[in-house]
Amino acid sequence: MSVLDVRGVRKRFGDHDVLMGVDLVVDPHEAVVLIGASGSGKSTLLRTINLIERVDDGQIFLSGDDITDPRANADAVRSRIGVVFQHFNLFPHMRVIDNVTLAARKVHGVDPAEANRRGMELLASLGLGEKARDYPDRLSGGQQQRVAIVRAILTDPELLLLDEITSALDPQLVGEVLDLVRELREERGSTILMATHEMSFAREVADRIVFMRDGVIIEQGTPEQIFDAPQRRETAEFLARVR
């Protein structure tokens, strides 16, 4: 069974169609990377999957469950999905360890001592153990984004959504965040749907590349197929601009 199955999803804001019949399947342990110009619908697609935005038409299934059913409990669905956005969204008044463990304790009902143990273990494994008692403003942007990723994966989500997670970082900090995503992909086997402008990284980490334009998936395939031999003129033109 696929982890994610998006069927004919449409989303409109006012008179503007942002998603126009998107179909997408993500299998267990697969890393799928969305590429495309700003405004192509990548972020909106991720937001509909996490039920931040409700679809106007179509269905989204998470491990076989129709999460677009009006009867679906949105909070319960979100508890099964880890999300990291371009802005870190850490609580400034809470220490790193408390930011990391908040959802585990409050949403998943994990015992606080066990949540702390898991959080400290993950932070230490990613070189952030000594930052656990610091407040977010004491961390670099790259460190804050890595903390946000730790928070998202602490509860072993079925699906990890990453939305332009390096776009708010200084160039010298991008590498450390992408290294963490690479580790999630290669060592932890996370199921990932990621939007990025980092083409070289997309080529390296993705099992499949999905090119979006104007709310439609134009082309998808392996990194080699998309980057070396795109079948659609629109894909080739986009890649020529961003390379």
C-alpha positions as CSV (number, residue, x, y, z in Angstrom):
1,M,0.0,0.0,0.0
2,S,1.2,3.5,-0.9
3,V,1.9,5.9,2.0
4,L,0.4,8.8,0.0
5,D,-2.2,8.7,-2.8
6,V,-3.3,12.0,-4.2
7,R,-6.2,11.7,-6.7
8,G,-7.4,14.6,-8.8
9,V,-6.8,17.3,-6.2
10,R,-7.9,20.8,-7.1
11,K,-7.5,23.9,-5.1
12,R,-8.6,27.5,-5.9
13,F,-8.0,30.7,-4.1
14,G,-10.6,33.2,-5.3
15,D,-10.5,33.2,-9.1
16,H,-7.1,31.6,-9.2
17,D,-6.7,27.8,-9.8
18,V,-3.6,26.8,-7.8
19,L,-3.9,23.0,-8.2
20,M,-5.7,21.6,-11.2
21,G,-6.3,17.9,-10.9
22,V,-3.0,16.7,-9.3
23,D,-2.4,12.9,-9.1
24,L,0.6,11.6,-7.1
25,V,1.6,8.4,-5.4
26,V,4.4,8.1,-2.8
27,D,5.4,4.6,-1.8
28,P,6.9,3.5,1.5
29,H,10.5,4.6,2.1
30,E,10.4,6.6,-1.2
31,A,11.9,10.1,-1.5
32,V,9.9,12.2,-4.0
33,V,11.1,15.7,-4.7
34,L,8.8,18.4,-6.2
35,I,10.5,21.0,-8.4
36,G,9.1,23.9,-10.3
37,A,9.0,27.7,-10.3
38,S,7.5,29.7,-7.5
39,G,3.8,29.7,-7.8
40,S,3.7,26.3,-9.5
41,G,1.6,24.8,-6.7
42,K,4.3,22.8,-4.8
43,S,3.7,24.4,-1.4
44,T,-0.1,24.4,-1.8
45,L,0.0,20.7,-2.5
46,L,2.0,20.0,0.7
47,R,-0.4,22.2,2.6
48,T,-3.4,20.3,1.3
49,I,-1.8,17.0,2.3
50,N,-1.3,18.3,5.9
51,L,-4.9,19.6,5.8
52,I,-3.8,23.2,6.4
53,E,-5.7,23.9,3.2
54,R,-8.9,21.9,2.4
55,V,-9.1,20.6,-1.2
56,D,-11.9,21.9,-3.4
57,D,-12.1,18.6,-5.3
58,G,-10.3,15.2,-5.3
59,Q,-9.2,12.9,-2.6
60,I,-6.0,12.3,-0.5
61,F,-5.3,9.0,1.1
62,L,-2.7,8.4,3.8
63,S,-1.9,4.8,4.2
64,G,-5.3,3.9,2.7
65,D,-7.3,6.4,4.8
66,D,-9.2,9.1,3.0
67,I,-8.0,12.1,4.9
68,T,-10.1,14.5,2.8
69,D,-13.3,12.9,4.1
70,P,-15.1,15.7,6.0
71,R,-15.5,13.3,8.9
72,A,-11.7,12.8,9.2
73,N,-10.1,14.3,12.4
74,A,-7.6,16.8,11.1
75,D,-5.5,16.8,14.3
76,A,-5.3,13.0,14.2
77,V,-4.2,13.1,10.6
78,R,-1.6,15.7,11.3
79,S,-0.2,13.6,14.2
80,R,0.7,11.0,11.6
81,I,2.6,13.5,9.4
82,G,5.9,15.3,10.1
83,V,6.1,18.7,8.6
84,V,9.1,21.2,8.2
85,F,8.6,24.5,6.6
86,Q,11.1,27.1,5.4
87,H,10.7,29.1,8.5
88,F,11.6,27.1,11.6
89,N,8.5,27.8,13.7
90,L,10.3,27.0,16.9
91,F,8.7,28.4,20.1
92,P,11.2,31.1,21.2
93,H,10.2,30.9,24.9
94,M,10.9,27.1,25.0
95,R,14.3,25.4,25.2
96,V,15.3,23.2,22.3
97,I,14.5,19.9,24.1
98,D,11.0,21.2,25.0
99,N,10.4,22.3,21.4
100,V,11.5,18.9,20.1
101,T,9.3,16.9,22.5
102,L,6.2,19.1,22.7
103,A,4.2,17.1,20.1
104,A,5.3,13.7,21.5
105,R,4.1,14.7,24.9
106,K,1.0,16.7,24.1
107,V,-0.4,15.0,21.0
108,H,0.9,11.5,21.1
109,G,0.8,11.1,24.9
110,V,4.4,9.9,25.3
111,D,5.6,9.9,28.8
112,P,7.7,13.1,29.4
113,A,10.7,11.2,30.6
114,E,10.6,8.9,27.5
115,A,10.0,11.8,25.2
116,N,13.1,13.6,26.7
117,R,15.2,10.4,26.3
118,R,14.2,10.1,22.6
119,G,14.7,13.8,22.0
120,M,18.2,13.9,23.6
121,E,19.2,10.8,21.7
122,L,18.2,12.3,18.4
123,L,19.7,15.6,19.1
124,A,23.0,14.0,20.2
125,S,23.1,11.8,17.1
126,L,22.8,14.9,14.9
127,G,25.4,16.9,16.8
128,L,23.0,19.1,18.7
129,G,23.2,17.4,22.1
130,E,25.0,20.3,23.7
131,K,22.2,22.7,22.5
132,A,19.4,20.9,24.1
133,R,19.0,23.4,27.0
134,D,19.5,26.5,24.9
135,Y,16.8,28.7,23.6
136,P,16.3,28.9,19.8
137,D,17.8,32.4,19.5
138,R,21.1,31.0,20.6
139,L,21.3,28.7,17.6
140,S,22.3,29.5,14.0
141,G,19.6,29.2,11.3
142,G,21.0,25.9,10.2
143,Q,20.8,24.5,13.7
144,Q,17.3,25.8,14.2
145,Q,16.2,24.1,11.0
146,R,17.8,20.8,12.1
147,V,16.0,21.1,15.4
148,A,12.7,21.6,13.5
149,I,13.5,18.4,11.6
150,V,14.2,16.5,14.8
151,R,10.9,17.7,16.1
152,A,9.2,16.4,13.0
153,I,10.7,12.9,13.1
154,L,10.7,12.3,16.8
155,T,7.3,10.4,16.7
156,D,8.3,8.3,13.6
157,P,5.7,9.9,11.2
158,E,4.3,7.9,8.3
159,L,5.1,10.7,6.0
160,L,7.6,13.6,6.2
161,L,6.8,16.8,4.3
162,L,9.6,19.2,3.7
163,D,8.7,22.6,2.1
164,E,11.7,24.6,0.8
165,I,13.5,24.0,4.1
166,T,16.7,25.7,2.9
167,S,15.3,28.9,1.3
168,A,15.5,31.0,4.5
169,L,19.1,29.9,5.2
170,D,22.4,31.6,4.4
171,P,24.2,29.6,1.6
172,Q,26.9,28.4,4.0
173,L,24.2,26.8,6.2
174,V,22.3,24.9,3.5
175,G,24.7,22.0,3.4
176,E,24.3,20.9,7.0
177,V,20.5,20.8,6.6
178,L,20.6,18.9,3.4
179,D,23.1,16.4,5.0
180,L,20.4,15.7,7.6
181,V,17.8,15.0,4.9
182,R,20.2,12.7,3.1
183,E,20.6,10.8,6.4
184,L,16.9,10.5,6.9
185,R,16.6,9.1,3.4
186,E,19.6,6.7,3.4
187,E,19.8,5.6,7.1
188,R,16.4,5.9,8.5
189,G,14.3,5.0,5.4
190,S,11.9,7.9,5.9
191,T,9.1,8.4,3.4
192,I,9.7,11.9,2.2
193,L,7.8,14.4,-0.1
194,M,10.0,17.5,-0.5
195,A,9.7,20.7,-2.4
196,T,13.1,22.4,-3.1
197,H,15.0,24.7,-5.4
198,E,18.2,22.9,-4.8
199,M,18.5,21.0,-8.1
200,S,21.8,19.3,-7.3
201,F,20.5,18.0,-4.1
202,A,17.2,16.8,-5.7
203,R,19.2,14.9,-8.2
204,E,21.3,13.2,-5.5
205,V,18.7,12.3,-2.9
206,A,15.4,11.7,-4.8
207,D,14.0,8.4,-6.0
208,R,11.7,10.4,-8.2
209,I,11.5,14.0,-9.4
210,V,8.1,15.6,-10.0
211,F,8.1,18.8,-12.1
212,M,5.1,21.1,-11.5
213,R,4.0,24.1,-13.5
214,D,0.8,26.2,-13.1
215,G,-0.8,23.7,-10.7
216,V,-0.2,20.7,-12.9
217,I,2.3,17.8,-12.8
218,I,4.0,18.2,-16.2
219,E,6.5,15.3,-16.0
220,Q,7.9,12.9,-13.4
221,G,10.6,10.2,-13.5
222,T,14.0,9.2,-12.0
223,P,16.5,12.0,-11.5
224,E,18.4,10.7,-14.5
225,Q,15.4,10.8,-16.7
226,I,14.3,14.3,-15.7
227,F,17.7,16.0,-15.6
228,D,19.4,14.3,-18.4
229,A,16.6,13.5,-20.9
230,P,13.4,15.4,-20.1
231,Q,10.5,14.5,-22.3
232,R,8.6,17.7,-22.1
233,R,9.7,21.1,-23.5
234,E,8.5,22.9,-20.4
235,T,10.7,20.7,-18.2
236,A,13.8,21.3,-20.3
237,E,13.2,25.1,-20.4
238,F,12.8,25.2,-16.6
239,L,16.0,23.3,-16.0
240,A,17.9,25.4,-18.4
241,R,16.8,28.5,-16.4
242,V,17.7,27.2,-13.0
243,R,21.0,25.5,-13.8
